[in-house]
Amino acid sequence: MKPLKLTMQQIWRQRRMSVFLMRMKVKNGYKIIDLGGTPELWETVDLDLEITLLNLSHVTHYQPSTLRHSYQFITGDACHINGLIDNTFDLVFSNSVIEHVGPVSQQQAFAETVRQLAPRYWIQTPSLWFPIEAHCNLPLWWFYPQFFQQAWIRRWQQQGREFLWRQMTETRLLTLNRLKFLFPEAQVYTEYVVGFPKSYSMYYL
């Protein structure tokens, strides 16, 4: 199950990246800030890019000489940025991050950061309506009664699966209406898999 999931995730990511590059008309030399990202997603892109990766904890295990693009790794909170100049970048990018930043106030702060850093953006997040939850692989997780979700979380805690139970406790998926409220000027790209909306990307040119 796990190898198949990883293979499908890779296929879906590459497909989304192709749509992103086409719709945003990304060119050589673009300065992109990726909120919460890592180099792996970008290494398949056959362009010369300057990419800044902003994460809560410092990323240290990459060797620049082995990477395709020019990267800058910085530590910070995408909801409360300090030291980054407005419109320093050509484009803000984020892949499956906004659902992890916290409550509504944090999501709003994240959206404000996006608009502050660059004139253009692409913000992707999973859809609530996709039948298989991407993190725990359970069907229709977000529609379980709260007591049933808590039973699973206790089970994961007992199994010592800290990353999983914390992720499922802290993740807050956004509806399309909520995304439109946060990014009212944006267009929407909906990724479909077997007829179900798998993710939404809010993008502004």
Buried (B, 14 or more C-beta within 10 A) or exposed (E): EEEEEEEEEEEBBEEBBEBBBEBBEBEEEBBBBBBBBBBEBBEEBEEEBBBBBBBEEEBEEBEEEEEBBEBEBBEBBBBEBEEBEEEEBBBBBBBBBBBBBBEEEBBBBBBEBBBBBBEBBBBBBBBBBBEBBBBBEBEEBBEBEEEEBEEBBEEBBEEEBEEBBEBBEEBBBBEBEBBBBBBEEBEEBEBEBEEEBBBBBBBBE
